[in-house]
């Protein structure tokens, strides 16, 4: 299911850790970046690489809010909703994103391009409001800045 390049990258990740099990989070990220979700085959891949059973992988996968078993879309927008971002306008930014994309948090656009999520603190309290798109961080957001960011995506 996974390419030789993904197997090689996974082996390189596992080699960094004295305990193979410690590589579970980076391997889950690797799989999610490849599949845009973590499928059963992806869980099997991680389990086999680490010598774990599927339940071990599933427990970690479902514990963290950054992993998804359904397709996250090409661009996963994660808007911070905690107190600093909220006080600086994250609620209005969420409404702006909902209107612009035609979706609510937890949904994906019909073309699969965007998924919108509200998340807990992403560590940008001094530059709130903030969001992440995939692994790119954006702060000091305004509706105009969000429009420019989204319009610049390929």
N, C-alpha and C positions, 0 to 999 in steps of 0.2 A: 504494500500500500504506500509506504513512504519511500522516497528516492534514496539512492546511495548517499547523496549529499546530506540529507537529513539524518541518516544513520551515522554518518561520519561526525556531523556536528553534535549529535547526541552523545556519541562516544567521547568526544573531546570534553563535553560538559561533565559527564560522569567521572572522567579521569581527574578533574579538579578537586574532587571530594574524597577524603579518607574513608568515609562511610557512604556507600553508593546511594543509600536512601536519602541522603541530604540533597541530592540533585533533583528531587521530585518537582520542586517549584520551577526551576529553570527548564526542565523537560516539558512540563505542562505548558509553559509559555512558548516553547519551541513548537509544540504540536498546535497550539491555538493560533500561532502566527501562520503556520502552514495551512491549516484547515479552516481558519476563521471561526473555529469552535473546537470542542474536544469531543470527538465521537467515541463510540465503543472501541473502534479500531485504534484510536489514539490512546485511550486508556490502556488497552492491551500492549501497545508499543512501549509506553512508559513502564508498565508493570514488568514486562520482559527485560527491558534494559536494566532495571533496578533489582530484579529478582524478587519482586513483590507480587501479591495477589491483587486481583481487580478491586476487592473491597478496600485495600489499603489506599489505592489510587483514588477511588471514588470518594472516600472520606475526606481526603485533602481537597480534591476538586470541588466538592460541594461546600466545604467550610469557607473558602475564600470567594468573595464577591467579584473578583477579577477574572474568574474563569466561567465559561459558558458552554453548555452542551448543545445550544441551538446557535445557528449562524449569527455572528455579531455584525455582519455587513462589512463593507470595505473600510468604512470609517466609523469607529466607535467613539461617540462623543460622550464624555463623562463629565457632567457638570457638578461641581461641588455644591452641596446644599447646607453645610454646617454653618454655625452661627456667624462667623466673620463674613463669609460669602453671602449668607442670607441678608445680613445687615447692610451689605454693600450692593444689593440689588440682584442677587442670583434668582430670586423668584420672578422678577421681570424678565431676566434673560431666558429663563426656562420658557416663559410664555412666548417670548420672541422666537425661540427655537421651535417650539411646537407649531407656531403659525407658519414659520418659514418652511419647515420640513413636512408639515401636515401629519405629525405623529406625536404621541405622548411618551413620557419616559417608560422604558421597557419595550418599546415598539421599534420596528425597523421600517424604513421607507419601502414602498412596493418594489422599487428597482433594486433593493438590496444594498444601496450605496451607504446609507447612514443608519445607525442605531443610536438612540438617545437613552442615556441612563443618568439618574441622579445618584451621586455617591457621597459617602461621608468624607471627611477631611482629606484633602490631597496635599496638605502642608504648605499652603500659600496664604496664610492668614494676613500677612503684612502687604500682600499684593492682590487682595481679593477684589472682585470675584474672579474665580479661576476655573479652568476646565482642561481636560486632556482630550486629545484626539489621537487614538491609538497610543503611541508613546511620546507624542509631542505635547508639551506643556504650554498653556496660554494663560496669561494673567492680566490684571487691570482691564477686564473686559467691559465692553459696551456693546449695544446692539450693532452699531456700525463696525466695530472691530470684528465681531463674530461674522458679520456678512462678508467682510474682506477675507477673513481666514477661510471660510467655506467656499467662497467664490474662487480662491486661488488653488484649491485642491484639484488635482488632475482627474 
